[in-house]
Amino acid sequence: MRSHNSCPQYPPFRRHRLAVAGLAALALCVLAGYRSPAFAAEQLPKSILQEYKKCFSASSCTSCHDRIGAQHSKTFHAQSFSDPLFRGQYFKELLPAAEKDPELYREAERCMACHSPVDHLVVGGRIVSEDQINPDWSGVGCAFCHSIVGYDGEMPGNGNYISKPSRECVYGPFVEKTGWHHYYSELHTKSEFCAICHNGVNRHGLEIKSTFTEWKNSPYAKRNIQCQDCHMNAIGFLPEGKPVYEEGCAANPSLDFCQAPDRPRIYSHRFPGAHSRSQILGSGDITLRMETEKPFVSPGDELKIHVYVNNLRAGHKMPSGSADLRQIWLELDAYDGAERIPIPASSKEADPYDVTGRGPSDDEVIGEDIPKGTRIYRAILIDRGNRQTLSSYNAVKILFDNRLNAAEIRKETYFFRVPDTVKGGITLKASLNYLPYPSAFSRQFGLPKQETYPFASTSIEMPLK
């Protein structure tokens, strides 16, 4: 097998404009700057497709990288096409809309460029039927990410990767010189790599996915803490500000043909994030702290309560990604024995979208998913008709955005009158919750209500004076 020194040298942050190689080179899986070819998979000879599968099929990687392959198989990267919500919006909403508005086909190409990139490349971008999807390489597979040599243009985003698939030159983060197919790519260690698909601008010029931009403006970027340091370490966040990585061999050491050294840093391929329950539950990404002006209560007291929402561990806004869909909200309740008394939030904004139930579209969009009167952290996108939209490709403006900034501690103040009938004191409980997308969105595609995840909670016992 060719040593890594025979792989072409690609400067990691220089944009690449490379020509598409011919079919003979494709048969050898050596493509120079492969981007949206003008031929479809069914036009390729069967022998070439077989060679192509060897490059991009996940099974061709897991024979050696079984542990990493098992991690990846359970991720939303692997399920980025098979996800019912994506397929529902793409095939039942976006494509029918594109028949009436052909400009939307460009949006559809951008969607598929990141949700099933190999299919996008092979069919030349235009995917209008699930029959065009090859199950051997749908989703975001191992070999695809490790074929990326750069991005086209000044900045990464909207799926502007340049892919050079090769079984001999597989690009990754290890700097050691080796004699097998690995070739060091600095880009794979940087947030710019993730930004290729996790930042996006729609046809109206509106940045609808801004996770990379948020990171770029955060203290994490200034400290040179990259996306991979959080989302590819062993536990999915930074305890005490430092990543904790797995150790060992990236390949299966029991196989003679999979020779690789033990390494002090192995990047996890679980990719915990907003779709990952383990990332939400108990991760400590966001924490709560509560204070009152005195430690006890009396009947009829007027309490001022401060709740501090700490987003210190996140390198981007919360929620991030598809901010038109994702919701985080803070509930504060008082308990007089078994009786629960919700404490409503007061609006701090000129437009009261920071409290549920006060936005003009809240009944339609949020419905019963989130209790009314609670503090909510969200972005509201509107379309050309000034209506809130959950279809980001139709958005022309971000009307409201009070999401938690990276490393921000947000102070929320509540007021509560202790009941005159209080008997055994009061318990205050604050809880922070997360909803990936509202029921109003999933119902459009015949999908069940999404589960709510608790982020964090804290409580204070306040006895009677």
Secondary structure by P-SEA (a helix, b strand, c coil): ccccccccccccccccbbbbbcaaaaaacccccccccccccccccaaaaaaaaaacccccccccaaaaaaaaaacccccccccaaaaaaacccaaaaaaacccaaaaaaaaaccccaaaaaaaccccccccccccccccccaaaaaaccccccccccccbbbbbbbcccccccccccccccbbbbcccccccccccccccccccccccccaaaaaaaccccccccccccccccccccccccbbbbbbcccccccccccccccccbbbbcccccccccccccccccbbbbbbccccccccccbbbbbbbbcccccccccccccccccccbbbbbbbcccbbbbbbbbbccccccccccccccccccccccccccbbbbbbbbbcccccccccccccccccccccccccbbbbbbbbbbcccccccbbbbbbbbbcccccaaaaaaacccbbbbbbccbbbbbbccc
